[in-house]
Amino acid sequence: MDRVSPLEKTVAFHTLGCRVNQSETASLAALFQARGYRVVDWDQAAGVYVVNTCTVTATGDKKSRQAVRQAVRRNPAAVVVVTGCYAEVAPQEVAALPGVSLVVGHTGRAGLVDLVEAAGRQVLVVTGAGDRKTFCELPSPVGTGRTRAFLKVQEGCNRFCAYCIVPLARGRERSCPPPTVLAQAAELVEQGFREIVVTGTNTGAYGRDLGGPDLAGLLARLAALPGLARIRLSSVEPEEVTDRLIEVLAGGTPSSGAYPKFCRHLHLPLQSGDDTVLAAMGRRYTAQGFRDLVRSLKAAIPQVAVTADVMTGFPGESEAAHRNTCRLVEEEELAGLHVFKYSPRRGTAAATMPGQVAAPVKERRSRELLALGRRLARRFALSLTGSVVEVLVEEPAAAGLYTGLTDTYVRVFFPAAPADRGRLVRVGVTGERDGSLIGRMVENEKDAESDHSPSDFDARGFPGRSSRDRGE
């Protein structure tokens, strides 16, 4: 292990893309830690660098290559591992990048440390969509002071939407058996995580390959887990949101001052608010069906935050179709948007479709949607001013402030102490800035009254929201 020993078995990770990748990175870190490696920040020198890639868009590929170059510059002698979706769909392209030692797709990652320690001068490529055990057997994350953990319960997708390369990168749908999921969740709670984010490639498909239970049934079992304070559900396809799932999510809504175990936030991939575009994409719902779902969620779950993915510039998207998307998300008062410009992916149906939209048009439409998303997020945040919200205290922000998220996925900044980290606290909201909230911890509603104003927090170094929080 000559190449690693000078840096005393250190490993650094860089994660691109979705929450599934974040979950996988945490599990890979646990593999290395179990073998005596010390995890360091990405910007530090390390003996091993692991880049967990995304290939949903060309931008994901570009950022993945940039991360490899960063690793090589920091330590030319390091073992550089490239894993994830880009590594799966373009392994030879990745292997040709200068400095890459290992290319590992979605197969064989449970043995990644062994592959690293056997790495030689020749680049080793390990790919293939893998079987069910590949991701179920990865360990649960090891606590590192984080208060929120990602729990991956499902892998793969059978949908084959016209624009999407994910089924080629992740393989067919497969689910972790409930006993495995519950055991991993219990381990995370034992480590001290207060909130678990349930995620998957196509999370709503959970259980179909097992013959049950479905996602609603799994969540009901997780809710009974002792010591787990909050459960957040990751993105779910609109047609996978069943009446039973809404019933389960709504079962913990506030009554008599109690807070729900299920976070009142659901992220739905809308992609387009135009029926012609939705049909061309191969989506399985209509714009009106999406509207009806949002209204059902709002009727069942008080103050629920519904956010959405939207894609601009899909082949054949007219200006009228773009306006239909803008109109839908504004009229249904969504709480924020994740905006993506369509990017042709080799092997997908849309890559060869006529009517490819010019780059300047996509850029302009993207800017319009991003501005709309910021306006929607701010409107939702403003609706919470003057109220008391539950916040999971996460980490220091600036000048004596800590930050955390409400169950509706709004970031809050407030004075707190190191001992508060990891606690669920009540925060009286006294102001808003750029879609984030300002407040202070309270014991009751009356305590929410405060002399603090946004300018007071600005003087203490109040930070703006990151592009990730804004959904950009």
C-alpha positions as CSV (number, residue, x, y, z in Angstrom):
1,M,0.0,0.0,0.0
2,D,3.0,2.3,-0.8
3,R,1.0,4.9,-2.6
4,V,-1.3,5.6,0.4
5,S,1.0,5.1,3.4
6,P,2.8,8.5,3.3
7,L,-0.5,10.1,4.0
8,E,-1.4,7.7,6.7
9,K,-4.4,6.1,5.0
10,T,-6.4,9.2,4.3
11,V,-9.4,9.4,1.9
12,A,-11.3,12.4,0.6
13,F,-14.7,12.3,-1.2
14,H,-16.4,14.5,-3.8
15,T,-20.0,13.9,-4.5
16,L,-21.9,15.2,-7.5
17,G,-25.6,14.9,-8.3
18,C,-28.5,13.5,-6.4
19,R,-29.3,12.5,-2.8
20,V,-28.8,8.8,-3.8
21,N,-25.1,9.7,-4.5
22,Q,-24.9,11.5,-1.2
23,S,-26.2,8.3,0.5
24,E,-23.7,6.1,-1.4
25,T,-20.8,8.4,-0.6
26,A,-21.6,8.2,3.1
27,S,-21.7,4.4,2.9
28,L,-18.4,4.3,1.0
29,A,-16.8,6.5,3.7
30,A,-17.9,4.0,6.3
31,L,-16.2,1.2,4.3
32,F,-12.9,3.1,4.4
33,Q,-13.3,4.1,8.1
34,A,-13.8,0.4,9.0
35,R,-10.4,-0.3,7.5
36,G,-8.6,2.4,9.5
37,Y,-8.8,5.3,7.0
38,R,-9.3,8.8,8.1
39,V,-11.7,10.9,6.1
40,V,-10.5,14.4,5.3
41,D,-12.0,17.3,3.5
42,W,-11.9,17.3,-0.3
43,D,-9.6,20.3,-0.5
44,Q,-6.9,18.6,1.6
45,A,-4.1,16.3,0.6
46,A,-5.1,12.7,0.7
47,G,-3.8,9.3,-0.2
48,V,-7.1,8.3,-1.8
49,Y,-9.6,10.5,-3.7
50,V,-13.1,9.2,-4.5
51,V,-15.2,11.1,-7.0
52,N,-18.8,9.9,-7.0
53,T,-20.0,11.2,-10.4
54,C,-23.3,12.2,-12.0
55,T,-24.1,12.0,-15.7
56,V,-27.7,13.2,-15.9
57,T,-26.5,16.3,-17.8
58,A,-23.3,17.2,-19.7
59,T,-22.6,19.6,-16.9
60,G,-22.4,16.6,-14.5
61,D,-19.8,15.0,-16.8
62,K,-17.8,18.2,-16.9
63,K,-17.8,18.7,-13.2
64,S,-16.8,15.1,-12.7
65,R,-13.7,15.6,-14.9
66,Q,-12.9,18.8,-13.1
67,A,-13.0,17.0,-9.7
68,V,-10.5,14.4,-11.1
69,R,-8.1,17.1,-12.2
70,Q,-8.4,18.7,-8.7
71,A,-7.5,15.4,-7.0
72,V,-4.5,14.8,-9.2
73,R,-3.2,18.4,-8.6
74,R,-3.5,18.0,-4.9
75,N,-1.5,14.7,-4.8
76,P,-0.2,13.3,-8.1
77,A,0.7,10.1,-6.2
78,A,-2.8,9.5,-4.9
79,V,-5.1,6.6,-5.8
80,V,-7.9,8.4,-7.7
81,V,-11.2,6.5,-7.8
82,V,-14.0,7.5,-10.1
83,T,-17.4,5.8,-9.3
84,G,-21.0,6.5,-9.9
85,C,-23.2,7.0,-13.0
86,Y,-20.6,8.7,-15.3
87,A,-18.2,5.8,-14.5
88,E,-20.9,3.3,-15.3
89,V,-22.0,4.6,-18.7
90,A,-18.6,5.9,-20.1
91,P,-16.0,3.8,-18.3
92,Q,-13.3,4.0,-21.0
93,E,-13.7,7.7,-21.4
94,V,-13.2,8.1,-17.6
95,A,-10.3,5.6,-17.6
96,A,-8.5,7.8,-20.1
97,L,-8.5,10.8,-17.8
98,P,-4.9,11.5,-16.6
99,G,-4.3,10.3,-13.1
100,V,-7.3,8.0,-12.7
101,S,-6.4,4.7,-11.0
102,L,-9.8,3.0,-10.7
103,V,-13.1,3.2,-12.5
104,V,-15.9,1.5,-10.5
105,G,-19.5,1.8,-11.6
106,H,-22.3,0.4,-9.5
107,T,-20.9,-3.1,-9.2
108,G,-18.3,-4.2,-6.7
109,R,-18.3,-1.2,-4.5
110,A,-18.6,-3.3,-1.4
111,G,-15.0,-4.3,-2.2
112,L,-13.8,-0.9,-3.0
113,V,-11.1,-0.7,-0.3
114,D,-9.6,-4.0,-1.5
115,L,-9.5,-2.6,-5.0
116,V,-7.8,0.6,-3.8
117,E,-5.2,-1.3,-1.8
118,A,-4.4,-3.5,-4.8
119,A,-4.2,-0.6,-7.3
120,G,-1.2,-0.5,-9.5
121,R,0.0,1.4,-12.5
122,Q,-2.6,0.0,-14.9
123,V,-6.1,1.5,-14.7
124,L,-8.7,-1.0,-13.4
125,V,-12.3,-0.8,-14.7
126,V,-15.1,-2.5,-12.9
127,T,-18.7,-1.8,-14.2
128,G,-22.1,-3.5,-14.7
129,A,-25.5,-2.5,-13.3
130,G,-25.2,-5.0,-10.5
131,D,-27.7,-7.0,-8.5
132,R,-29.8,-6.3,-5.5
133,K,-27.0,-7.0,-3.0
134,T,-24.7,-4.4,-4.5
135,F,-26.3,-1.5,-2.6
136,C,-28.0,-3.3,0.2
137,E,-24.8,-4.7,1.5
138,L,-23.1,-1.3,1.7
139,P,-22.8,-0.3,5.4
140,S,-24.8,2.5,7.0
141,P,-23.0,5.8,7.3
142,V,-20.7,6.3,10.3
143,G,-21.6,9.4,12.4
144,T,-19.3,12.4,11.8
145,G,-21.2,15.1,13.6
146,R,-23.9,15.3,10.9
147,T,-27.5,15.4,12.2
148,R,-29.2,14.1,9.0
149,A,-28.5,10.8,7.3
150,F,-29.5,9.5,3.9
151,L,-31.0,6.0,3.8
152,K,-31.1,4.4,0.3
153,V,-33.9,1.9,0.1
154,Q,-34.2,1.4,-3.7
155,E,-32.1,1.3,-6.8
156,G,-32.7,1.4,-10.5
157,C,-35.5,2.6,-12.8
158,N,-37.8,0.9,-15.3
159,R,-39.3,4.1,-16.7
160,F,-37.0,5.0,-19.6
161,C,-38.2,8.6,-20.1
162,A,-37.0,9.9,-23.4
163,Y,-34.4,12.3,-22.0
164,C,-33.1,10.1,-19.1
165,I,-29.9,8.1,-19.0
166,V,-30.5,6.9,-15.4
167,P,-31.9,3.4,-16.3
168,L,-28.8,2.8,-18.4
169,A,-26.6,3.8,-15.5
170,R,-28.5,2.3,-12.6
171,G,-30.1,-0.8,-14.1
172,R,-33.6,-2.1,-13.4
173,E,-35.6,-1.4,-10.2
174,R,-34.7,-3.4,-7.1
175,S,-35.5,-2.8,-3.5
176,C,-33.8,-3.4,-0.2
177,P,-35.8,-5.9,1.9
178,P,-37.7,-4.2,4.8
179,P,-35.7,-6.0,7.6
180,T,-32.4,-4.6,6.1
181,V,-33.8,-1.1,5.8
182,L,-35.1,-1.1,9.4
183,A,-31.8,-2.5,10.7
184,Q,-29.9,0.2,8.9
185,A,-32.3,2.9,10.2
186,A,-31.9,1.6,13.7
187,E,-28.1,1.7,13.4
188,L,-28.3,5.4,12.2
189,V,-30.5,6.3,15.2
190,E,-28.1,4.5,17.5
191,Q,-25.3,6.7,16.1
192,G,-27.2,9.8,17.0
193,F,-28.8,10.9,13.7
194,R,-32.1,12.6,14.5
195,E,-33.4,12.8,10.9
196,I,-33.4,10.2,8.2
197,V,-33.9,11.0,4.5
198,V,-35.4,8.1,2.7
199,T,-34.1,8.0,-0.9
200,G,-33.7,5.9,-4.0
201,T,-33.3,6.2,-7.7
202,N,-37.1,5.8,-8.2
203,T,-38.2,5.8,-4.5
204,G,-41.9,5.4,-5.2
205,A,-41.3,2.1,-6.9
206,Y,-40.1,0.6,-3.6
207,G,-41.3,-2.9,-3.0
208,R,-42.7,-3.7,-6.4
209,D,-39.9,-6.3,-7.1
210,L,-40.4,-7.8,-3.6
211,G,-44.1,-8.2,-3.8
212,G,-44.6,-5.7,-1.0
213,P,-44.7,-3.8,1.2
214,D,-44.8,-0.6,-0.9
215,L,-43.3,2.7,0.0
216,A,-46.2,3.7,2.2
217,G,-45.9,0.4,4.2
218,L,-42.2,0.9,4.6
219,L,-42.6,4.4,5.9
220,A,-45.2,3.3,8.4
221,R,-42.7,0.8,9.8
222,L,-39.9,3.4,9.9
223,A,-42.2,5.8,11.8
224,A,-42.5,3.2,14.6
225,L,-38.8,3.1,15.1
226,P,-37.9,4.3,18.7
227,G,-35.7,7.3,18.9
228,L,-36.2,8.5,15.3
229,A,-37.3,12.1,15.5
230,R,-37.9,13.0,11.8
231,I,-38.4,11.2,8.5
232,R,-37.9,13.2,5.3
233,L,-39.0,11.6,2.0
234,S,-36.9,12.3,-1.1
235,S,-38.2,12.9,-4.6
236,V,-41.1,10.7,-5.7
237,E,-42.6,10.5,-9.2
238,P,-46.1,12.1,-9.3
239,E,-48.0,9.0,-10.3
240,E,-46.3,7.0,-7.5
241,V,-47.9,9.3,-4.8
242,T,-50.8,7.1,-3.9
243,D,-53.7,7.9,-1.6
244,R,-52.2,5.6,1.0
245,L,-48.8,7.3,0.8
246,I,-50.5,10.7,1.4
247,E,-52.4,9.2,4.3
248,V,-49.2,7.9,5.9
249,L,-47.4,11.2,5.4
250,A,-50.4,13.1,6.8
251,G,-50.7,10.8,9.8
252,G,-48.2,12.9,11.8
253,T,-49.4,16.4,10.9
254,P,-49.5,18.8,13.9
255,S,-52.4,18.7,16.3
256,S,-52.6,20.0,19.8
257,G,-49.2,21.6,19.4
258,A,-47.4,18.3,18.4
259,Y,-45.1,18.2,15.5
260,P,-45.1,15.5,12.8
261,K,-42.5,12.8,12.5
262,F,-42.8,13.0,8.7
263,C,-41.5,16.2,7.3
264,R,-44.1,18.3,5.5
265,H,-42.1,18.5,2.3
266,L,-42.5,16.5,-0.9
267,H,-40.3,17.0,-4.0
268,L,-42.0,16.0,-7.3
269,P,-40.4,15.8,-10.7
270,L,-42.8,17.9,-12.8
271,Q,-40.3,18.4,-15.7
272,S,-42.9,20.3,-17.8
273,G,-46.3,21.9,-17.3
274,D,-47.3,21.3,-21.0
275,D,-49.1,18.1,-22.0
276,T,-47.5,17.9,-25.5
277,V,-44.0,18.1,-24.0
278,L,-44.9,15.6,-21.2
279,A,-46.1,13.1,-23.8
280,A,-42.9,13.5,-25.9
281,M,-40.8,13.0,-22.7
282,G,-42.7,9.7,-22.0
283,R,-44.0,11.0,-18.7
284,R,-47.1,9.2,-17.3
285,Y,-49.2,12.1,-16.1
286,T,-50.8,15.3,-17.4
287,A,-50.4,18.9,-16.3
288,Q,-53.9,18.7,-14.8
289,G,-53.0,15.5,-13.0
290,F,-50.0,17.2,-11.4
291,R,-52.2,20.1,-10.4
292,D,-54.7,17.7,-8.8
293,L,-51.9,16.0,-6.9
294,V,-50.6,19.2,-5.4
295,R,-54.0,20.2,-4.3
296,S,-54.6,16.8,-2.7
297,L,-51.3,17.1,-0.8
298,K,-52.2,20.6,0.4
299,A,-55.6,19.5,1.5
300,A,-54.3,16.6,3.5
301,I,-51.1,18.1,5.0
302,P,-51.4,21.6,6.5
303,Q,-48.6,24.0,5.3
304,V,-46.9,21.3,3.2
305,A,-44.1,22.5,1.0
306,V,-44.3,21.0,-2.5
307,T,-41.2,21.6,-4.6
308,A,-40.5,20.4,-8.1
309,D,-37.9,19.6,-10.8
310,V,-38.5,21.4,-14.1
311,M,-36.6,20.9,-17.3
312,T,-36.3,23.6,-20.0
313,G,-35.4,23.2,-23.6
314,F,-36.6,19.7,-24.3
315,P,-36.7,19.0,-28.0
316,G,-39.8,20.6,-29.5
317,E,-40.6,22.8,-26.5
318,S,-42.3,25.9,-27.8
319,E,-42.5,29.3,-26.2
320,A,-46.1,28.5,-25.3
321,A,-45.1,25.3,-23.7
322,H,-42.5,27.1,-21.6
323,R,-45.2,29.6,-20.5
324,N,-47.5,26.7,-19.5
325,T,-44.8,25.4,-17.2
326,C,-44.3,28.8,-15.6
327,R,-48.0,29.3,-15.2
328,L,-48.6,25.9,-13.6
329,V,-45.9,26.3,-10.9
330,E,-46.9,29.8,-10.1
331,E,-50.7,29.1,-9.9
332,E,-50.2,26.0,-7.8
333,E,-47.9,28.1,-5.4
334,L,-45.1,25.6,-5.3
335,A,-42.4,26.3,-2.6
336,G,-39.4,26.2,-4.9
337,L,-37.9,24.7,-8.1
338,H,-34.9,22.7,-9.2
339,V,-34.2,23.9,-12.7
340,F,-32.4,21.8,-15.4
341,K,-31.5,22.7,-19.0
342,Y,-32.1,19.7,-21.3
343,S,-28.9,18.0,-22.2
344,P,-28.7,15.3,-24.9
345,R,-27.5,12.0,-23.5
346,R,-26.1,9.4,-25.8
347,G,-28.4,6.3,-25.9
348,T,-31.6,8.1,-25.0
349,A,-34.6,8.7,-27.4
350,A,-34.6,12.5,-27.1
351,A,-30.9,12.8,-28.2
352,T,-32.0,12.2,-31.9
353,M,-35.4,13.9,-31.8
354,P,-36.0,16.8,-34.2
355,G,-36.6,20.3,-32.8
356,Q,-33.6,20.6,-30.6
357,V,-33.8,24.0,-28.8
358,A,-31.0,26.4,-29.3
359,A,-28.7,27.0,-26.4
360,P,-29.4,30.7,-26.0
361,V,-33.1,30.0,-25.8
362,K,-32.6,27.3,-23.2
363,E,-30.4,29.7,-21.2
364,R,-33.0,32.4,-21.3
365,R,-35.8,30.1,-20.2
366,S,-33.7,28.6,-17.5
367,R,-33.0,32.1,-16.1
368,E,-36.7,32.8,-16.1
369,L,-37.5,29.6,-14.2
370,L,-34.7,30.2,-11.7
371,A,-36.1,33.7,-11.0
372,L,-39.6,32.2,-10.6
373,G,-38.3,29.5,-8.3
374,R,-36.5,32.1,-6.1
375,R,-39.7,34.2,-5.9
376,L,-41.8,31.1,-5.0
377,A,-39.3,30.1,-2.3
378,R,-39.3,33.5,-0.8
379,R,-43.1,33.7,-0.8
380,F,-43.3,30.4,1.1
381,A,-40.6,31.5,3.6
382,L,-42.5,34.8,4.2
383,S,-45.6,32.8,5.0
384,L,-43.7,31.4,8.0
385,T,-42.7,34.8,9.5
386,G,-44.2,35.4,12.9
387,S,-44.8,31.7,13.5
388,V,-42.9,29.1,15.6
389,V,-41.2,26.4,13.6
390,E,-39.4,23.2,14.5
391,V,-35.7,23.2,13.5
392,L,-33.0,20.5,13.6
393,V,-29.9,22.4,14.8
394,E,-27.2,21.4,12.3
395,E,-24.0,23.5,12.3
396,P,-22.5,26.9,13.0
397,A,-23.2,29.5,10.3
398,A,-21.5,32.8,11.2
399,A,-20.9,35.1,14.2
400,G,-22.6,33.0,16.8
401,L,-25.4,31.8,14.6
402,Y,-26.4,28.2,13.9
403,T,-28.4,26.9,11.0
404,G,-30.9,24.2,10.4
405,L,-33.9,23.2,8.3
406,T,-37.6,23.3,9.1
407,D,-39.6,20.2,8.3
408,T,-40.8,22.1,5.3
409,Y,-37.2,22.4,4.0
410,V,-36.6,26.1,4.7
411,R,-33.3,27.1,6.1
412,V,-33.3,29.1,9.4
413,F,-30.5,31.1,11.1
414,F,-30.7,31.7,14.8
415,P,-28.4,32.2,17.9
416,A,-27.5,28.8,19.5
417,A,-24.7,27.1,21.4
418,P,-22.5,24.1,20.4
419,A,-24.5,21.9,22.9
420,D,-27.7,22.6,20.9
421,R,-26.3,20.8,17.8
422,G,-28.5,17.8,16.9
423,R,-31.4,19.0,19.0
424,L,-34.9,19.6,17.6
425,V,-35.8,23.1,18.9
426,R,-38.6,25.6,18.5
427,V,-37.6,28.8,16.8
428,G,-39.7,31.9,16.7
429,V,-39.4,33.4,13.2
430,T,-38.7,37.1,13.2
431,G,-37.6,37.8,9.7
432,E,-36.8,36.6,6.2
433,R,-34.0,37.1,3.8
434,D,-33.5,35.7,0.3
435,G,-35.7,32.7,1.1
436,S,-34.1,31.9,4.4
437,L,-35.6,32.6,7.9
438,I,-34.2,34.5,10.9
439,G,-35.3,33.8,14.4
440,R,-34.5,32.7,18.0
441,M,-35.2,29.7,20.1
442,V,-38.3,29.9,22.2
443,E,-40.2,27.9,24.8
444,N,-43.7,29.2,23.8
445,E,-45.5,31.3,21.3
446,K,-45.2,34.5,23.3
447,D,-41.4,34.2,23.3
448,A,-41.4,34.5,19.5
449,E,-41.8,38.2,19.9
450,S,-38.4,39.7,19.3
451,D,-36.5,42.9,18.7
452,H,-34.3,41.2,16.1
453,S,-34.5,42.5,12.6
454,P,-32.8,41.3,9.4
455,S,-30.3,44.2,9.7
456,D,-29.2,43.0,13.1
457,F,-28.3,39.6,11.7
458,D,-26.6,41.2,8.7
459,A,-24.2,42.9,11.1
460,R,-23.3,39.5,12.5
461,G,-22.5,38.0,9.2
462,F,-25.8,36.6,8.1
463,P,-25.0,34.4,5.1
464,G,-27.2,34.2,2.0
465,R,-28.6,30.9,0.8
466,S,-26.5,28.7,-1.3
467,S,-27.3,27.7,-4.9
468,R,-28.2,24.2,-3.6
469,D,-30.8,25.6,-1.2
470,R,-32.3,27.8,-3.9
471,G,-32.6,24.7,-6.1
472,E,-30.2,25.9,-8.8
